[in-house]
Amino acid sequence: HGNIPLSLFSFCVIVLQDRINMAPVKKILPSVPEVLMKRRKRRIQSAKSRADKTKRLGALARARYTEAFKRAEKYAIYYRRKAKQDVLLSRVARAEGRVRVAGEAKLAFVVRTKGVNCMPPKAKKVLQLFRLRQMNNGVFMRLNKCSLNMLRLVEPYVTWGYPNLKSIRDLIYKRGFGRVRGKRVPITNNELIERRLGKYGIVCMEDLVHEIITVGPHFTITNNFLSSFKLNNPAGGWRRKSNHYVDGGDFGNREMQINKLLRKVV
């Protein structure tokens, strides 16, 4: 370097550095193909969306369960208070030397006991209107002047009475089927009830039971949602189908004794 001036040497170094900086940088290819990277990204996004959906559905299910539990608790309190009130009124009437007569029943449960042999056309048509197309089929019915007259027409072919809370609950919980698009679908969860009857304020099984036992404002819609109950033959068999219940037979009005029959056939 003794022969080269310092300024010329510095100039050469600067030019070499500029050329080195201007040299094209060699690109490094990614270690993972782009197709796999896109697929991995889609997989992560779909997993995240599934997790969000599961979380949202879980929160909704917990909210529905809580609401159903609160409604069941409210109905249990109502039934308990009503039973205590009935007992108290009966005691007051007995203390005053009178007899308390309960109000007329608004609800009946009708069970078909006979087939189509030797059945007149009018009775057959009434049974079709009642949705009692087979033996041992049962339905709930609102009692009024029209329904009582129809029951008199088919009395030799059916037995009926006034179900209590336990009988109604056992029927719906154990034998309950709903009608969805013309098909019998078992009522296994509250979502089915909410989809069909949610707009009427009926979202769970206890709402369904309460609407039936109180014969509420939406009784007809609720009863039409319920398919006819397919019951068993009573334990020990029918006694005598050709005789009225008061004569030791099977058909006719059993009043509160229908609950004993329902214990055997559910």
C-alpha positions, 0 to 999 in steps of 0.5 A: 500500500505504500505505492498507492495514495490513501485517497485512491485506496479509499475510493477503491474500497468504496466502489467495491462495497457498492458493488457488493451491496448492489449484487442480487440477493439469492431468494430462499425458497420456503421449507413448506409448500404454499398449498400445505400452508393454505390448507393448514390455515383453512384447518385452523380457521375451521377449528376456531369456528367450530370451537366458537359454535360449540361454545355458543351452543353450550351457553344456549343449552345451559340457559335453556336448562336453567329456564326449564328448571325454574319453570318446573320449580314454579309449577311444583309450588303451584301444584303443592299450594293448590293441593293444600288449598283443596284440603283446607277448603274441605276441612272448613266445609266439614267443620261447618257441617257442609259438603264441598263439591269440587268443580266439574272436570275440564279434562278427560283421557279416553282409551279405545277398548274395542275393534271395528267389528259391528261398529256403526258408521257414526261411531267409527267416524267419531273415533277417527275424529278422536284419533283413536284408530287402534285398540288401546290408543288414548288421547286427552280431551277437553270436556264440553257439551260437544265432546260429551255428546260425541263420547256418548256415541262411542261409549261402548267402544271406549273407557274414559275418566279424569286423569290426575297430575301423576298420570298425565306426567307419566303418559307424556314422559314415558309414552309421549310422541309428537307429530312433526310433518306427519310423523311420530317423533319421540319427545326426547328433549325440550328443543323439539317442543320449543321448535313447535310450540315455542311461539306459544310460550311452551318450551319444555316438558313441564310447560307441556304438562301444565298446559294439558292439566290446566286446559290452558288457552293453547290446549288444542294446539298442544294436544294436536302436537301430541300424537295418540298414546299407544298403550299396553293391555292392562296387567291381568287383561280387560275384565269384560268389554261388553259390560259398563264399568259400573256393572263390572265391565270395562267401557264407560266413564270411570271418573277418577278410577281411570288413574288406576287403569293408567298405572297398568297400561303405561 
